[in-house]
Amino acid sequence: MQDFFEHDGLRLNYYVDDFTDPWTDAPTLLLLHGAMANAQRFAPWVPGLARRYRVVRMDMRGHGHSSVPAPASELSMQVLMRDTLALMDHLGCARVHFVGNSAGGYVGQHLAMEHPERIETLALFGSAPGLKNSQASSWLAHVAQRGLRNFLADTIDDRFPPHLAGTPQVEHFLDALSDNDVPFIGRFVGYMSQQEWADQLHRIHCPTLVVVPGAGRIGAADVYRPMRECVPRAEVLVYEGERHSICEYLPDRCVADLLSFLERHRALAHDA
C-alpha cells in the first residue's frame, strides 16, 4: 500500500506491506534507504519479510515520491529523525525494528541513541558511523561536471561487483537513482559527508546487526571498526568481497541474515 502523510510542510511517501495473520500482533519493521535511493529499492526484500512483519518503507524527504524541501530549509540529522518519528506516530508505532541502508542507517543510529524507547532492534547494511571518512565530498564536483547518472556509472565499481557492470540490473539502478532533484541531493550528500559520530556509538544499547560489505569502496577500510568495538550489543557480519550496494544485488542474503537476527532476538525477548 502506497500512501502519504503531511509533516513539516512536506508530503512524505511511504508503503506498508503486511501479510501477517490478522489475529496476531505483528511487530513493525521500518526500512529506510540510502542517499539518492528510495523506498522502492527495498521492494525485493518485501516478499521474504511481510509474512512475519508489518513492513514499512518511507521515502526520505527529497527522495522518491516525497516532496523536495525548499532550498533554504533546514537539513540535519534531527530533521530526518523527526520525519521518521512522525511516520511512526502517524502509523501508531510505539516501537519498531529499524533497518537502515547506508544513510538510512545513519538516521537509525541516531534514533537508537536519541530515542532508544522507539527502537527495538537496529540492523545496519553498509552503514558506518558517518560519511566524513570517505570520498563523498569529492562526489559533488564530479556530479556537477558529468551529471548524476554519469557520475553513478563512472563510480559503479564502488557499488556493484565487476561481473554485474552493464547488466539490466545495474542499468535499472542507474536510471532509478539518477531520477533525483540534483540540487537537493547535493545538499544531502554535502551534509552527510561532514558527519561522523564514532565516539557516540556506545550510546546504542539495543541489539544491533552490522552488515559490512567487505570490499566496499565508500569510506576507509577500517570505517566499521568502531561498530565492533563500541556498540555494546553489536553482531557484525562481513560479506567478504562484496561492494557497497549489497542491499541491491544480494537481497535474499540480506533478508535471510536479517530474519535470523530478528527471530533470535524475538526468542530471547520471549524467554526473558
C-alpha positions, 0 to 999 in steps of 0.5 A: 500500500502506497500512501502519504502523510503531511509533516513539516510542510512536506508530503512524505511517501511511504508503503506498508506491506503486511501479510501477517495473520490478522489475529496476531500482533505483528511487530513493525519493521521500518526500512529506510534507504540510502542517499539518492535511493528510495523506498522502492529499492527495498521492494525485493526484500518485501516478499521474504519479510511481510509474512512475519512483519508489518513492513514499512518503507518511507521515502526520505524527504527529497527522495522518491515520491516525497516532496523536495524541501525548499532550498533554504530549509533546514537539513540535519540529522534531527530533521530526518529523525523527526520525519521518521518519528512522525511516520511512526506516530502517524502509523501508531508505532510505539516501537519498531525494528529499524533497518537502515541502508547506508544513510538510512542507517545513519538516521537509525543510529541516531534514533537508537541513541536519541530515542532508544524507547522507539527502537527495538532492534537496529540492523545496519547494511553498509552503514558506518558511523558517518560519511566524513571518512570517505570520498563523498565530498569529492562526489559533488564536483564530479556530479556537477561536471558529468551529471548524476547518472554519469557520475553513478556509472563512472563510480559503479565499481564502488557499488556493484561487483565487476561481473554485474557492470552493464547488466539490466540490473545495474542499468535499472539502478542507474536510471532509478537513482539518477531520477533525483532533484540534483540540487537537493541531493547535493545538499544531502550528500554535502551534509552527510559527508561532514558527519561522523559520530564514532565516539557516540556509538556506545550510546546504542544499547539495543541489539544491533546487526552490522552488515559490512560489505567487505570490499566496499569502496565508500569510506576507509577500510577500517570505517566499521571498526568502531561498530565492533568495538563500541556498540555494546550489543553489536553482531557484525557480519562481513560479506567478504568481497562484496561492494557497497550496494549489497542491499541491491544485488544480494537481497535474499542474503540480506533478508535471510541474515536479517530474519535470523537476527530478528527471530533470535532476538524475538526468542530471547525477548520471549524467554526473558 
